[in-house]
Amino acid sequence: MVKTHEIGLISDTHGLLRPEVVPALAGVERILHAGDVGGPGILEALSSIAPVTAVLGNVDSPRILPSLNDDEVVEI
């Protein structure tokens, strides 16, 4: 039997987490944020839904989001 995983993918939040995101990501096992986060509050909010792996986008500053890298490898 093949095990399936529900993964949420989001990007370009630019510091705004729209209300429709929460129900859209309900039930996912992990969230991947593909950049342009816009601030740590977005990652905190997403973390309340599921564990988050995120990368820096061109609008993100490593000074504001020091835990993020330009790229990440995630094994599911």
N, C-alpha and C positions, 0 to 999 in steps of 0.2 A: 504494500500500500504506500502511495506517495503522500508525504506530509506536505501540506500547503501552509504558506505564511501570508498574513496580511501585512503589507508594508505601505506606509503612507509617504508620498513624495510631495514636497512643497518647495517653492522658491519665490524669490522676489516679494517677500513680505514688506520690505522697506519700512520696518518699524510698526506695521499695522497688521494685526491679526483679525481678519474679517470674521463676523459671527458665524457664517456658514462653514468655516473651517472646522470648528469643534465637532459638529455632527458628521461631517464628511470623514473625519479621521477616527471617529468612535470605533473601538474594537481592533485597531491596528496593533501589531506587536512592536513595531519600531517606526520611527519617523525619520526620513532623510530630508534634510533641508539643503537644497542645492545652491545656496548663496543668495546674497543681497538680503541678509537677515534684517539689518537696520537697528539692532540693539539687543542687549541681553534679556530684556523683558519678553521678547518673542520666544526665545529658547526656554525661558522659565515656564511660560504659558503652555508651550507645546509639551514640555516635560511632564506636565500634569496629566497628559493624555497617554503618553508612552515614552520610552527612552528615545532620545534624539541624537542623531549624528548629523553634524552640520559642517559646512565649509564656508570659507570667506568668499564673498562676491566682490565685484568691483566697487560697490558703495560701502563695503564694510572696512572698518579700521582695525588692524591687529591690536591697537592700543585700547580700543573699546571692547573688543571680543578676543582677548589674548589666548583663550583656549582653542580657538579655531585655526585650522591650517588651510592652505590652498587646495589640498586634496586629502581624501581619506579612502581607505579600503575597508569595506564592511563585508564580512562573511556571514551569510544567513544560512 
